[in-house]
Amino acid sequence: MSRRKSRIIAFQGLYSWNVGGMTQEDVLKLSWVSKDDDQIALNDESAAFARMLIAGTIEHCEEIDLQIKSHLTNWNFDRVNKVTIAILRMSVYALMYNKETDASIVIDEAIDIAKNYGPDDSYKFVNAILDSINKDLKK
């Protein structure tokens, strides 16, 4: 399984944690992931990467949200679509703490996930926020 699929699983888990009220423990079990569907089935390495993204994002959620909020212009954090928030949180975690993955890959993956799962044109919003955060982190 590719890292992209792991990121999709992580994004779905973070969304379930935020919106569905799942506990971190339940989300990390990845029990909702089909073991029979080759399109989304996880091998051990992919599951570990998804769990790392989920656990790290939840652990650092307060810091991540501060980063996101500081880069919102004329927009209230509470009004941002919850799917978009899950994508942003996961990606900001990767930009801040998962330095072995190039920032351009993190941002490109987030844009693709937003195109497939987010509301119309959310990928533009995701791109702008992540690009701005990435530039600030490089300073």
Accessible surface in RSA format (square Angstrom, percent):
REM  Atomic radii and reference values for relative SASA: ProtOr
REM  Chains: A
REM  Algorithm: Lee & Richards
REM  Probe-radius: 1.40
REM  Slices: 20
REM RES _ NUM      All-atoms   Total-Side   Main-Chain    Non-polar    All polar
REM                ABS   REL    ABS   REL    ABS   REL    ABS   REL    ABS   REL
RES MET A   1    67.71  35.1   5.75   3.8  61.96 147.5  18.10  15.4  49.61  65.7
RES SER A   2    59.21  50.0  45.36  60.5  13.84  31.9  50.40 107.3   8.81  12.3
RES ARG A   3   113.08  47.5 108.39  55.3   4.68  11.2  42.68  58.3  70.40  42.7
RES ARG A   4    93.69  39.3  91.88  46.8   1.80   4.3  32.69  44.7  60.99  37.0
RES LYS A   5    69.29  33.8  68.57  42.1   0.71   1.7  40.39  36.4  28.90  30.8
RES SER A   6     0.80   0.7   0.80   1.1   0.00   0.0   0.00   0.0   0.80   1.1
RES ARG A   7    14.12   5.9  14.12   7.2   0.00   0.0   4.51   6.2   9.60   5.8
RES ILE A   8    27.47  15.6  27.47  20.5   0.00   0.0  27.47  19.8   0.00   0.0
RES ILE A   9     4.28   2.4   4.28   3.2   0.00   0.0   4.28   3.1   0.00   0.0
RES ALA A  10     0.00   0.0   0.00   0.0   0.00   0.0   0.00   0.0   0.00   0.0
RES PHE A  11     8.10   4.1   8.10   5.0   0.00   0.0   8.10   4.9   0.00   0.0
RES GLN A  12    56.20  31.4  53.80  39.3   2.40   5.7  20.60  43.8  35.60  27.0
RES GLY A  13     0.00   0.0   0.00   N/A   0.00   0.0   0.00   0.0   0.00   0.0
RES LEU A  14     1.86   1.0   1.16   0.8   0.70   1.8   1.16   0.8   0.70   1.9
RES TYR A  15    75.65  35.3  75.65  43.0   0.00   0.0  41.98  31.5  33.67  41.5
RES SER A  16    30.13  25.5  27.99  37.4   2.14   4.9   5.27  11.2  24.87  34.8
RES TRP A  17    63.03  25.3  55.72  27.0   7.31  17.2  38.84  20.7  24.19  39.2
RES ASN A  18    52.67  36.3  25.87  25.0  26.79  64.5   4.16  10.0  48.51  46.9
RES VAL A  19    72.55  47.7  42.60  38.6  29.95  72.2  46.84  40.7  25.71  69.7
RES GLY A  20    58.74  72.4   0.00   N/A  58.74  72.4  28.63  78.6  30.10  67.4
RES GLY A  21    60.62  74.8   0.00   N/A  60.62  74.8  34.14  93.7  26.48  59.3
RES MET A  22    59.37  30.7  50.07  33.1   9.30  22.2  42.16  35.8  17.21  22.8
RES THR A  23    77.76  55.3  70.66  71.6   7.11  16.9  75.06 100.8   2.71   4.1
RES GLN A  24    65.96  36.9  61.41  44.9   4.55  10.8  18.26  38.9  47.70  36.2
RES GLU A  25   120.12  69.0 111.90  84.7   8.21  19.6  42.69  82.6  77.43  63.2
RES ASP A  26    55.57  38.9  55.31  55.0   0.27   0.6   9.40  22.1  46.17  46.0
RES VAL A  27     0.00   0.0   0.00   0.0   0.00   0.0   0.00   0.0   0.00   0.0
RES LEU A  28    39.76  22.1  37.86  27.1   1.90   4.8  38.22  26.8   1.54   4.1
RES LYS A  29   116.56  56.9  98.05  60.2  18.51  44.1  64.80  58.3  51.76  55.1
RES LEU A  30     5.40   3.0   4.55   3.3   0.85   2.1   4.55   3.2   0.85   2.3
RES SER A  31    81.28  68.7  55.43  74.0  25.85  59.5  37.88  80.7  43.40  60.8
RES TRP A  32    91.36  36.7  59.75  28.9  31.61  74.2  68.99  36.8  22.37  36.3
RES VAL A  33     8.15   5.4   4.39   4.0   3.76   9.1   4.99   4.3   3.17   8.6
RES SER A  34    39.80  33.6  29.46  39.3  10.35  23.8  29.09  61.9  10.71  15.0
RES LYS A  35   164.43  80.2 135.52  83.1  28.91  68.8 116.90 105.2  47.53  50.6
RES ASP A  36   138.60  97.1 109.61 109.1  28.99  68.6  38.16  89.8 100.43 100.2
RES ASP A  37    59.26  41.5  52.24  52.0   7.02  16.6  19.81  46.6  39.45  39.3
RES ASP A  38   132.30  92.7 111.32 110.8  20.98  49.6  34.83  82.0  97.47  97.2
RES GLN A  39   125.46  70.2 122.37  89.4   3.09   7.4  40.97  87.2  84.50  64.1
RES ILE A  40    67.23  38.3  67.23  50.1   0.00   0.0  67.23  48.4   0.00   0.0
RES ALA A  41    29.69  27.3  22.01  34.0   7.69  17.5  22.17  31.2   7.53  19.9
RES LEU A  42    41.73  23.2   8.94   6.4  32.78  82.4  10.21   7.2  31.52  84.8
RES ASN A  43    75.55  52.1  64.28  62.1  11.28  27.2  43.88 105.6  31.68  30.6
RES ASP A  44   130.19  91.2 120.32 119.8   9.87  23.3  38.61  90.9  91.58  91.3
RES GLU A  45   128.96  74.0 118.96  90.0  10.00  23.8  50.42  97.5  78.53  64.1
RES SER A  46     5.94   5.0   3.31   4.4   2.63   6.1   2.63   5.6   3.31   4.6
RES ALA A  47    10.87  10.0  10.87  16.8   0.00   0.0  10.87  15.3   0.00   0.0
RES ALA A  48    56.97  52.4  49.41  76.3   7.56  17.2  52.51  73.9   4.46  11.8
RES PHE A  49    15.16   7.6  10.72   6.6   4.44  11.6  14.53   8.8   0.63   1.8
RES ALA A  50     0.00   0.0   0.00   0.0   0.00   0.0   0.00   0.0   0.00   0.0
RES ARG A  51    89.33  37.5  88.77  45.2   0.57   1.4  35.01  47.8  54.33  32.9
RES MET A  52    66.92  34.7  56.78  37.6  10.13  24.1  60.24  51.2   6.68   8.8
RES LEU A  53     1.22   0.7   1.22   0.9   0.00   0.0   1.22   0.9   0.00   0.0
RES ILE A  54     0.00   0.0   0.00   0.0   0.00   0.0   0.00   0.0   0.00   0.0
RES ALA A  55    31.01  28.5  30.61  47.2   0.40   0.9  30.61  43.1   0.40   1.1
RES GLY A  56     7.28   9.0   0.00   N/A   7.28   9.0   6.37  17.5   0.91   2.0
RES THR A  57     0.00   0.0   0.00   0.0   0.00   0.0   0.00   0.0   0.00   0.0
RES ILE A  58    21.91  12.5  12.57   9.4   9.35  22.5  12.57   9.0   9.35  25.4
RES GLU A  59   130.88  75.1  97.68  73.9  33.21  79.1  40.28  77.9  90.61  74.0
RES HIS A  60    37.25  20.4  36.72  25.5   0.53   1.4  23.54  24.3  13.71  16.0
RES CYS A  61    15.03  11.4  14.57  16.2   0.46   1.1   8.61  21.8   6.42   6.9
RES GLU A  62   144.00  82.7 134.60 101.8   9.40  22.4  52.40 101.4  91.60  74.8
RES GLU A  63    78.53  45.1  75.72  57.3   2.81   6.7  36.95  71.5  41.58  34.0
RES ILE A  64     0.00   0.0   0.00   0.0   0.00   0.0   0.00   0.0   0.00   0.0
RES ASP A  65    17.71  12.4  17.71  17.6   0.00   0.0   4.51  10.6  13.20  13.2
RES LEU A  66   111.00  61.8 107.38  76.8   3.62   9.1 107.74  75.7   3.26   8.8
RES GLN A  67    44.09  24.7  41.97  30.7   2.12   5.0   5.33  11.3  38.76  29.4
RES ILE A  68     0.00   0.0   0.00   0.0   0.00   0.0   0.00   0.0   0.00   0.0
RES LYS A  69    98.94  48.3  85.73  52.6  13.20  31.4  37.64  33.9  61.30  65.3
RES SER A  70    83.79  70.8  43.39  57.9  40.40  93.1  50.22 106.9  33.58  47.0
RES HIS A  71    25.59  14.0  11.94   8.3  13.65  34.9  16.49  17.0   9.10  10.6
RES LEU A  72    23.79  13.3   3.23   2.3  20.56  51.7   3.46   2.4  20.34  54.7
RES THR A  73   112.59  80.1  90.53  91.8  22.06  52.6  64.51  86.6  48.08  72.7
RES ASN A  74   145.85 100.6 105.68 102.1  40.17  96.7  42.20 101.6 103.65 100.2
RES TRP A  75   108.38  43.5  88.62  42.9  19.75  46.4  91.23  48.6  17.15  27.8
RES ASN A  76    82.72  57.0  72.72  70.3  10.00  24.1  20.72  49.9  62.00  59.9
RES PHE A  77    28.15  14.1  24.27  15.0   3.88  10.1  24.27  14.7   3.88  11.1
RES ASP A  78   111.26  77.9  92.70  92.3  18.56  43.9  27.52  64.8  83.74  83.5
RES ARG A  79   158.52  66.6 132.98  67.8  25.54  60.8  52.89  72.3 105.63  64.0
RES VAL A  80     6.67   4.4   2.53   2.3   4.14  10.0   4.14   3.6   2.53   6.9
RES ASN A  81    65.31  45.0  51.61  49.9  13.70  33.0  21.50  51.7  43.81  42.3
RES LYS A  82    88.87  43.4  86.88  53.3   1.99   4.7  58.33  52.5  30.54  32.5
RES VAL A  83    29.12  19.2  28.96  26.2   0.16   0.4  28.96  25.2   0.16   0.4
RES THR A  84     3.13   2.2   3.13   3.2   0.00   0.0   1.67   2.2   1.46   2.2
RES ILE A  85     2.55   1.4   2.55   1.9   0.00   0.0   2.55   1.8   0.00   0.0
RES ALA A  86     1.78   1.6   0.07   0.1   1.71   3.9   1.78   2.5   0.00   0.0
RES ILE A  87     0.13   0.1   0.13   0.1   0.00   0.0   0.13   0.1   0.00   0.0
RES LEU A  88     0.00   0.0   0.00   0.0   0.00   0.0   0.00   0.0   0.00   0.0
RES ARG A  89    19.63   8.2  19.63  10.0   0.00   0.0   1.19   1.6  18.44  11.2
RES MET A  90     4.16   2.2   4.16   2.8   0.00   0.0   4.16   3.5   0.00   0.0
RES SER A  91     3.10   2.6   1.65   2.2   1.45   3.3   1.45   3.1   1.65   2.3
RES VAL A  92     0.00   0.0   0.00   0.0   0.00   0.0   0.00   0.0   0.00   0.0
RES TYR A  93    19.29   9.0  19.29  11.0   0.00   0.0   0.41   0.3  18.87  23.3
RES ALA A  94     5.43   5.0   4.57   7.1   0.85   1.9   4.57   6.4   0.85   2.3
RES LEU A  95    10.78   6.0   2.40   1.7   8.38  21.1   5.25   3.7   5.52  14.9
RES MET A  96    34.80  18.0  22.19  14.7  12.61  30.0  23.05  19.6  11.75  15.6
RES TYR A  97    80.26  37.5  51.35  29.2  28.90  75.2  50.60  38.0  29.66  36.6
RES ASN A  98     4.73   3.3   2.56   2.5   2.18   5.2   2.64   6.3   2.10   2.0
RES LYS A  99   137.90  67.3 111.98  68.7  25.93  61.7  92.87  83.6  45.03  48.0
RES GLU A 100   146.45  84.1 105.57  79.9  40.88  97.3  65.02 125.8  81.42  66.5
RES THR A 101    18.48  13.1   8.20   8.3  10.28  24.5   9.30  12.5   9.18  13.9
RES ASP A 102    82.56  57.8  71.79  71.5  10.78  25.5  27.62  65.0  54.95  54.8
RES ALA A 103    21.94  20.2  16.24  25.1   5.70  13.0  17.41  24.5   4.52  12.0
RES SER A 104    63.20  53.4  56.06  74.8   7.14  16.4  45.59  97.1  17.61  24.7
RES ILE A 105    84.33  48.0  82.89  61.8   1.44   3.5  84.33  60.7   0.00   0.0
RES VAL A 106     4.04   2.7   2.84   2.6   1.20   2.9   2.94   2.6   1.10   3.0
RES ILE A 107    17.14   9.8  17.14  12.8   0.00   0.0  17.14  12.3   0.00   0.0
RES ASP A 108    83.39  58.4  81.65  81.3   1.74   4.1  22.88  53.8  60.51  60.3
RES GLU A 109    22.33  12.8  22.33  16.9   0.00   0.0   0.66   1.3  21.67  17.7
RES ALA A 110     0.86   0.8   0.00   0.0   0.86   2.0   0.28   0.4   0.58   1.5
RES ILE A 111    26.20  14.9  26.20  19.5   0.00   0.0  26.20  18.9   0.00   0.0
RES ASP A 112    40.04  28.0  39.53  39.3   0.52   1.2   6.25  14.7  33.79  33.7
RES ILE A 113     1.78   1.0   1.24   0.9   0.54   1.3   1.78   1.3   0.00   0.0
RES ALA A 114     1.01   0.9   0.04   0.1   0.97   2.2   0.04   0.1   0.97   2.6
RES LYS A 115   119.85  58.5  88.52  54.3  31.32  74.6  43.61  39.3  76.24  81.2
RES ASN A 116   110.63  76.3  77.27  74.7  33.36  80.3  14.32  34.5  96.31  93.1
RES TYR A 117    94.25  44.0  70.70  40.2  23.55  61.3  48.21  36.2  46.04  56.8
RES GLY A 118    18.75  23.1   0.00   N/A  18.75  23.1   0.61   1.7  18.15  40.6
RES PRO A 119    58.92  42.9  43.16  39.3  15.75  57.3  55.65  45.9   3.27  20.3
RES ASP A 120   142.01  99.5 115.27 114.7  26.74  63.2  38.67  91.0 103.34 103.1
RES ASP A 121    82.12  57.5  72.70  72.4   9.42  22.3  16.90  39.8  65.22  65.0
RES SER A 122     9.33   7.9   4.27   5.7   5.07  11.7   9.24  19.7   0.09   0.1
RES TYR A 123    65.79  30.7  65.71  37.4   0.08   0.2  36.06  27.1  29.73  36.7
RES LYS A 124   118.47  57.8 110.71  67.9   7.76  18.5  68.51  61.7  49.96  53.2
RES PHE A 125    59.50  29.8  53.10  32.9   6.40  16.7  58.51  35.5   0.99   2.8
RES VAL A 126     0.00   0.0   0.00   0.0   0.00   0.0   0.00   0.0   0.00   0.0
RES ASN A 127    62.50  43.1  62.50  60.4   0.00   0.0   1.51   3.6  60.99  58.9
RES ALA A 128    60.21  55.4  47.82  73.8  12.39  28.2  55.58  78.3   4.63  12.3
RES ILE A 129    10.15   5.8  10.06   7.5   0.09   0.2  10.15   7.3   0.00   0.0
RES LEU A 130     0.00   0.0   0.00   0.0   0.00   0.0   0.00   0.0   0.00   0.0
RES ASP A 131    51.30  35.9  51.30  51.1   0.00   0.0   7.77  18.3  43.53  43.4
RES SER A 132    41.96  35.5  36.78  49.1   5.18  11.9  22.15  47.2  19.81  27.8
RES ILE A 133     0.00   0.0   0.00   0.0   0.00   0.0   0.00   0.0   0.00   0.0
RES ASN A 134    17.24  11.9  17.24  16.7   0.00   0.0   0.00   0.0  17.24  16.7
RES LYS A 135   123.19  60.1 118.38  72.6   4.81  11.4  74.90  67.4  48.29  51.4
RES ASP A 136    60.78  42.6  48.66  48.4  12.12  28.7  14.49  34.1  46.29  46.2
RES LEU A 137    57.11  31.8  28.74  20.6  28.37  71.3  32.13  22.6  24.98  67.2
RES LYS A 138   152.74  74.5 116.08  71.2  36.66  87.3  76.78  69.1  75.96  80.9
RES LYS A 139   194.70  95.0 128.43  78.8  66.27 157.8 116.42 104.8  78.29  83.4
END  Absolute sums over single chains surface
CHAIN  1 A     7491.2       6086.3       1404.9       3741.4       3749.8
END  Absolute sums over all chains
TOTAL          7491.2       6086.3       1404.9       3741.4       3749.8
